Amino acid sequence: MVRFIDNGVILNFESARNLYFWLGERLQEMESVEKAKAAMNFPVKDSEITH
């Protein structure tokens, strides 16, 4: 069975900006981890994120 749920998020300007900032920080952290893995020659396992 496949279900499709269409929804949306309504944010005020301040909340949207805070979310944007927070996501940017998480992306930078993920990029740093990926660079460190590449530098240490860790094998990539189907690009799975485990946490």
N, C-alpha and C positions, 0 to 999 in steps of 0.2 A: 504494500500500500504506500502511496506517495501522497504527501500532503503539502500544499503550498499555502503559506501564510504571508500575506502582504500586510506590513505594518510600517509605522513611521515613528519618528522621534521628534518631539517639539521641545526646543530649548530656547531660553533667552540668550541674549548675546554673551553675557558673562559666562554662563554655563557652557556654551558652545566653545568659547575661547579656552576655557579651562580644560575641556575634553580634548580639544585640538593640541594643546600644550602637553597634556598627559600622554596622549598617543604618540606624539613626537618623541618624548623621552623613552617610551617603551621601544619604539623602532630603533632609536640610537643604541639602546642596550642590546637589542637583538643583533644589530649590525656588528657591534663590538664582539659579541660572543662568536658570531660567524667568522669574523676576521681572525680571532684567536684560534678557533678550530682549524682554519685554513693554515695558519702559521705553524700549528703543531701537527699538520697532516692527518687530522682525524678523518676517517672515512665518513662520507655522507650516507645516511641510511634512509633512502626514499624521502628525504627532506621532511621527516617527521619532527614535529615539535612535541616534546614529551611533557612540558610544563609551561 
